[in-house]
Amino acid sequence: MRLSVLDQSTVVSGRSPDVSIRESLALAKHAEALGYHRYWVAEHHNSASIAGSAPEILIAAIAATTQRIRVGSAGVMLPHYSALKVAEQFRVLEAIAPGRIDVGLGRAPGSDGLTAHALNPNAAVAAEHFPAAVRDLLAWMAGEPLVERHPFASITAQPQGPTVPETWILGSSEYGAQVAAHFGLPYCFAHFITDGAGCAEALSLYQAGFRPNARHSAPLGAVCVWALAAETQAEAERLVSSRVLARLWRDRGVFAPLPSPEEVMSHHYSDSDTARMARIRERAIYGTPDVVAARLRALAAELQVEEVAVLTATHDPEARRRSYTLLARAFGLSEVALAAE
């Protein structure tokens, strides 16, 4: 099983959102030293809780400051853009870091409806044509011919080169699974969005419908999971409280900076809040490194996936770094992990 990182550049209370981008750059280098397989960054817009609005720029910065780890998007929300422009962006990224670039594609807006419209007034129509955009993007990135009589058949996405970005389809429903299976692409389910609801069904649909091709002869499935490790269960309980309250807010349509554990303790909660937060906590994957590693391995085995990407958000960036360090050690990712601090 491969272990990777998903980073949303989470905004935290008391610090400016731009700090979150610089923390992402630092964490990527740390993840590489620990032996993680890939580092994915997200795309969200008009959000007070997530600073990552331009993954293609952040990927370039990470790729230029790392040497081994794969770097990519989780994901680029394709309906906001032309397939040609995305192909050009990722061809440039592939030139910066040959053989290390992933382009993860999503269909969701990654924002509210008004913001999606501001990004692309035709976003709703573009979402309906997502499969066609994926088809064209694959051809442009690989330097292959577009479909017969395509109006843009004479256009090439530059710079071409000997290597091609690896394309993934990302999603939290069966739709993305079907698109990935149709094109024979790797597929990653956003477990952290649904707390696992629909995950097994989507992956099963993907694996059953997968169409082998020259790029991939067999399905390649993964899940993105929120998880947190700490030296003690008590410390994990304290740190996860930020996630629990943020998830309560998110479920109510409130997107705010991640609160500190101290801020969580100072809030007043209704009985329904307390009950809801208890359910969120029950579903969360957190604890000591061995406990978290065992749960991740069991989840991967249950879902029959080859890779787990871990999303960890804490108010204290050092606690987040420590969590990834502890998980790396628990999985034995690299001897470097034993000395990484």
N, C-alpha and C positions, 0 to 999 in steps of 0.2 A: 504494500500500500504506500502510495506517495502522499506526502504532506506538504501543503502549500499555504499561502497567506492571501486573504482578501482584506483589503484596506479601503475604508470609505472616507478616510481623512475626517474623522468625526470631530465636530466642534464641541468644545467643553466649556462649561461656565467659568467666567473669570478670565478667559484668554481670548484674544482676537482670532477670528477664523483663519487668517493667513498663517498663524503659528502651526495649525494642523497640517498644512501642506509641507512645511519644513520637517515636522515630525514624521510624516510619511517617507520623506527622503532618507531620514536617519534610520527609520525602522527597516526599510528595504535593504540597506547595507547590513544591518544586524541580522536580518533573516537569511541573507546570502551566507554570512559567516557561520550561521547555525546549520546550514545544509538544507534549507527548505527548497523545494523543487521549483516553484514559480511564485511570483508576486503580482497579484492582480489589483487594479484600482478601479473604483466605481465612477459612475456618472450620475449626478443629481443636480437639479437646478432650482434656484430660488428657495433654498432650504437654509433655515437657521441651525440645523443640526448636522449637516454634512457639507464640507467645504469642497469636495472633489467634483468640480463642474466641467473640467476639461481633461479627461484621462489621457488623450493623445499627447498633451504637453507634459503631464506628469510622467508618463511612460518614457518620454524622451530623456527627461532629467535622470530618472532612475537607471535607464539603460546606459547612459553615459557615465554613470558613477558606480556601476557594478561590472563584474566580469563573467560570472557563470550563471546566475539565476535567470530563469525565463521571466519575462515581464510582459504584462498585457492588461487588457480591459475586461472588466466584469460589471457592466459591459458598455460598449458604445450603443446608444439607443438609435438604431439605424433610421427610423422614420423622421428624425430631425434633419437628416443630411442626405446628400446625393451619394449613391454608391461609389461613383467615381472619386469624389473627394475623399471618402474614407479609404478607398484603395490607395490613393496617392499618399495620404498621411501614413498609412501602415507600410507602404513600400519605402518611404523615407526612414521610418523607424527600423525596418529590416536592414537598411543600409547602415544605420548606426550600430546595430547589434545583430549581425547575421546569425540566423539559427536560434535566436532567443526571444522572438516576438510572438505574442498571441493576440489575436483579435477576437474578443468575445462579443457577440452580437445579441442585443435584446430588442424587443418590440415595444415594451412598456414606455410610457413617456418619461419616467424618472422625475416627475414633477406634477404640478397641477395642470388642468386643462388650459388655463390662460397662458401659462408659461410655455407649454408645448406649442400653442398657437403663435406665440411671440418668436419662438425658435424656428418654426416652419409653419406658415399659415395653411399649408396642405398636409400637416402631420397626420390628421385623421385618415385622409385618403391614402397617404403613404403607408400607414400601418396595415391597411388592407392588402397592399401589394408587397408586404414584407418578403415572401418567398422569392418573388421576382428580383427584388433588390439584392437578396443573398446570392442568387444565381449570378447576377451581373458582377457583384463584388468578388466572388470566387474567381471568375474568369479574368477580371482586370488585375487582381493581385498576382495570379499565376502567369499572366501574359498569354492566356489562352484565348481562342476566338470566342466572341459572343455568339448568341444563338443566331441562326440564319435570318437574314433580313433585319437585323437589329439596327435601329437608326444611328447608333453610336459605334458601329462595328469598326470604324476606322481609327478610333481613339485608343491610345495606349496609356496605361497608368505608369508613370515614371517615378523614381528610377527603377528599372528592371535590374535583376541580379540573379545569381545562381540559387539563392534560397528564397523560400516563400513563408510568410507568417502562417502560423497554425490557427485555423479558424474554429471557434467554438460557438455553439448556440447556448444561450443562457435563458432560464425561465423559471417560473413558479407555477406552471400549469401544464396540461397535456399538449397545448398548442405548440410550444417550443420543442417538446419532445418529438412531435410528429415532423416538424420542419427539419430537425437534426437527423432523424431517421431517414427522411426522404433524400437528403443530400449526402448521407453517409458521413456526417460530421460528429466530432465529440460533443457531448451534451452535459451540461452542469445544472443541477436543480438547486434553486435558492432556498434551501432548508431553513435558513435563518429568517426568512420572510414569513413562512407559513407554520413555523415550528414543526415541520415534518408533514403537515396535512397535504395529501395528494402526492407526496414524494415517491412512495413505492409504486403507485399507479403510473405516474409519468415515466419513471425509469423503466418499468416493465414494458410499457408501450414503446419506448425508444428501442430497447434491446430486441423486442420481437419484430419491429418494423424496419430495423436497420438495413440499408442497402449498401453492400460492400462496393468499393471503388478503388481507383488507383491511389488515392490519398490514404484511405483507411480500409483495411480488410475486415475489421471487426469493430463492434461498438466500443467506445471509450467513454465511460460514464464517471461522473464526479458529483459531489455535493458540496455546497458552501454551508458551513455550520458555525453558529455562534458558540464559542467555548472559551473558558477561562480557567487557568491553573494558578495555584498559589501554594506556598510551602505548607500551609495548614488549612484545614477546613474552615476554621474561624475567619482567617484572612480572606479566603475565597468568598465566604458568606458576606463579608463586609464589602468587598469589591463588586460583587454581582448586584448589590442593591442599586447601583447606578443604572445598570441595564434594566432591572425590573421596573423602576419608575419611568425610565425613558420609553419602555415598551407599553406601559399603561398609557402614557401620554400619546404615543403613536397610534394606538388603537382607538383613541378618541379624536384623531385628526390634529393633534398638537405636535409640532416639530420644533423642539427647543434644544438649546445646548445641553450636552450630557451633564447631569448634576453630580456633585461630589457625594461620597457616602455621608458626609456630615450634613449636607443639604437634604439628603433623603431622610435622615433621622429627624430633621427639624420640621418636616412637613406634617400637617394634620391630615389624617386619612379617615374616610367614612368606612363603615362596615363593608360596604360593597367594594371599595378600593382595596381593603385589606384582603378580602376573599379573592379578588381578581389577581392581586399581586402574588398571593400564595400559589395560584395556579400557574402563573408565569414562571415563578421560581422552580416549581416542580418539573417543568418541561426543559428548563435551562441545563446546559451541560457545563458544570463547574465543579471545582474541588481540588484535591491534591493531584499532582501529575499522574500518578498511576491510575487513579480513578478516572480522570478525564481521558487518558490514553485508552483505557479499557473500553470506555463507552464509545469512543470514536472508532476503534477497531470493530466493535460489535455492530455499530451502525453500518460501516462499510461492508461487512460480511453479510448483513441482513439485506442490504440493497444491491449487493453484487457490483460494487463500484471499485475502481482501481485507485481513486484519489479522493482526498478530503481537503478542502480549502477552509482554513480556520479564520473566522472573523472575531477579533477581540477588541473591545472598546472599554477603556478605563479612563477615569478622570486624570489619574496620574500616569504620564507617559512611561515612567520607569516601571510601574506595575505591569503595564502592557508588555514592555520589553521582557520583563522577568517571566511573564506567563509564556511567551513564545520560547524563551530559553528553557524553561522547565519541560515544556512539551517536546522540544527537540531532544532533550536528554532522555525523556521517557521513551521516545521512539528510536533513540540511537541514530539520529540523522547523520551525525558527523562527529569525529573526534574533536573537531574545533569547538563543538558545543560545550565540551567539558571545561574549556578555558574561557568561553565567551562571557564576559560581564561588562 
